């Protein structure tokens, strides 16, 4: 499959950060992606990030002199195979349904003759609101593909439908739309994750796993039951403490070596409890005689 050409419109919302991962997946799958960043989306991700990931310039203004001399917004809307709005906020969905064209993103959506895929992301109450549901129904009636949001905890602290689907799911939906409704047998870019790339593939590669079917086949071959397949835990082996001097030997600590008395000044006086100026101290006696002579003078 030749990689698709995607025009990605990044709307506002905390879920905008997932658009960066979606760009990475599209590029990894051999596709080309050009990003359009709305004013609200720019509050969450930067044009520099999207440009670095997509390896293409990021568009954000309808009034860019260089682009609009060539009627750039029309060209952008026609050069892609699919227009993806991710995340699609409640405001963006409302503008799409009403046909508003007050910035580059909404103008592109009104001017395009290519299929459009909208991926909503918003608060659960906003998603369930009658106005939003009416807008979604209107868009679907026009042929716009609107994904159902995921359900779960949200950044606002509430729980429910409204979470942006994971980028892998959006990437699969892109393949579904481009295939005309038939799921592709294997979308490029996702197989590498299963072969050991990415965090999931890395952990899967480090931990060896056998499927249940393989275990049942082995049991049938050797005539073992499920109970027999449960291995008894091996008792912990005793540690040989004599192997390494770094291991602490419990109960075998030694006392410190005796101190050399010659290394301590006046060790004999300290041992007898004597100090300067005390009874029996020669140094103290000399000091007393000096004071007496000074008094006689």
URPEPE-V141202 format. One record per backbone hydrogen bond with DSSP energy under -1.0 kcal/mol. NH is the residue of the N-H (numbers start at 1). CO is the residue of the C=O. If there is no record, write none. Layout:
nh->NH co->CO
nh->NH co->CO
This chain:
nh->6 co->32
nh->7 co->82
nh->8 co->34
nh->9 co->84
nh->10 co->36
nh->16 co->13
nh->17 co->14
nh->18 co->15
nh->19 co->16
nh->22 co->18
nh->23 co->19
nh->24 co->20
nh->25 co->21
nh->26 co->22
nh->27 co->23
nh->28 co->24
nh->29 co->25
nh->30 co->27
nh->31 co->26
nh->32 co->4
nh->34 co->6
nh->36 co->8
nh->37 co->59
nh->38 co->10
nh->42 co->38
nh->43 co->40
nh->44 co->41
nh->45 co->41
nh->50 co->46
nh->51 co->47
nh->52 co->48
nh->53 co->49
nh->54 co->50
nh->55 co->51
nh->59 co->35
nh->68 co->64
nh->69 co->65
nh->71 co->68
nh->72 co->67
nh->75 co->71
nh->76 co->72
nh->77 co->73
nh->78 co->74
nh->79 co->75
nh->81 co->5
nh->82 co->5
nh->83 co->115
nh->84 co->7
nh->85 co->117
nh->86 co->9
nh->88 co->119
nh->93 co->89
nh->94 co->90
nh->95 co->91
nh->96 co->92
nh->97 co->93
nh->98 co->94
nh->99 co->95
nh->100 co->95
nh->107 co->103
nh->108 co->104
nh->109 co->105
nh->110 co->106
nh->111 co->107
nh->112 co->108
nh->117 co->83
nh->118 co->145
nh->119 co->85
nh->121 co->88
nh->122 co->162
nh->127 co->123
nh->128 co->124
nh->133 co->129
nh->134 co->130
nh->135 co->131
nh->136 co->132
nh->137 co->133
nh->138 co->134
nh->139 co->135
nh->140 co->136
nh->141 co->137
nh->143 co->140
nh->144 co->139
nh->145 co->116
nh->147 co->118
nh->150 co->163
nh->152 co->160
nh->154 co->158
nh->157 co->154
nh->160 co->152
nh->162 co->150
nh->163 co->150
nh->170 co->166
nh->171 co->167
nh->172 co->168
nh->173 co->169
nh->174 co->170
nh->175 co->171
nh->176 co->172
nh->177 co->173
nh->178 co->174
nh->179 co->175
nh->180 co->177
nh->181 co->176
nh->190 co->187
nh->195 co->191
nh->197 co->192
nh->202 co->198
nh->203 co->199
nh->204 co->200
nh->205 co->201
nh->206 co->202
nh->207 co->203
nh->215 co->211
nh->216 co->212
nh->217 co->213
nh->218 co->214
nh->219 co->215
nh->220 co->216
nh->221 co->217
nh->222 co->218
nh->224 co->219
nh->229 co->225
nh->241 co->239
nh->243 co->240
nh->247 co->244
nh->252 co->249
nh->263 co->260
nh->264 co->261
nh->267 co->264
nh->270 co->266
nh->271 co->267
nh->272 co->268
nh->274 co->269
nh->278 co->275
nh->281 co->278
nh->285 co->281
nh->286 co->282
nh->287 co->283
nh->288 co->284
nh->289 co->285
nh->290 co->286
nh->291 co->287
nh->292 co->288
nh->293 co->289
nh->294 co->290
nh->295 co->291
nh->296 co->292
nh->297 co->293
